[in-house]
Amino acid sequence: YIQDAAGKNITVQDVDGRLYPSFKPEVIRGVSSLKLRDDDVILCSFPKSGTHWSFEICRLLLNGRLDIDIIPKGYLFADAVPESELNEVNSPRIINTHVRFDRLPSDVKTKKPKIVYIRRNPKDVAVSFYHHTRKMEHYHYDGKFKDYLPLFIGGVAYGSWFDYVLEWETIIANNQELSILELTYEDLKEDPIREIRRVSDFLGVQRNEDFFEGIKDFCNFSTMKGRFKDKMEIKDGHNIFYRKGEVGDWKNWFTVAQNEWFDRIYEKTMTDSKLKFKYTL
Ligand code: A3P
């Protein structure tokens, strides 16, 4: 485990030099050797960036109908669901993972599947990840936000947000042959129809504007929150994956001083980056 600034433990594990939640190490390692199908879609994100939301949009677009069939194995989360179970799922699969690019299935480089990459502003990710870490039992954590924040900057489970987004920026710039769609949580929130249309074009499915409207409503925060009541995802009556669903909740958690401190770290760490994030809408 690692400790926050007040000495409270968070249970994580080191697998081959990187920090992860305490999923089975062999499953985490297995991600890089997953055998991909030609029509798999790979959904990549740093945790708490809108994975479930973008997964659902992709699923419905591929599906062509607004059904509530929940994929039998949850979110086809490759970091925790073994390959044998992923293989039971019909095509087209959407496989999501938070591992870094170099640990994606090696088939990514040869089969060049469609990759959807979603990112979110780091302040909202920090707040969301803090709550997630407290609610997810496997972290065994009950610390305060002020003590968690410095840890987030250095990296907890899945390492540092900064390393994750900087790496993807380089990968996208240097690998034109890969088929990657970049989404942001904030853009999805700001103009869901525009973004759903982008995903649809990228996935190469022919769907009409009415269907996009349907997806927008079907995937709106409260609708999705009401729909997914998987036992594993509920703690103390709250759904772990559907908390607030807003852009800018960080303002309720960061003090002015923390915000200035965070901005300074951001400036320093992201000097070479062209990425721009929206912190409010
Ligand atoms: P908050 O904790 O800020 O509410 P992930 O799916 O990557 O784990 O991300 C979880 C975050 O996305 C949570 O953020 C969650 O509430 C938010 N979220 C999930 N579904 C959403 C939706 N349909 N619309 C907007 N936000 C959503």
Boltz pocket constraint, residues with backbone or C-beta under 6 A from the ligand:
constraints:
  - pocket:
      binder: B
      contacts: [[A, 45], [A, 46], [A, 47], [A, 48], [A, 49], [A, 50], [A, 51], [A, 52], [A, 53], [A, 124], [A, 127], [A, 128], [A, 129], [A, 131], [A, 219], [A, 220], [A, 221], [A, 222], [A, 224], [A, 240], [A, 241], [A, 242], [A, 243], [A, 244], [A, 245], [A, 246], [A, 249]]
      max_distance: 6.0
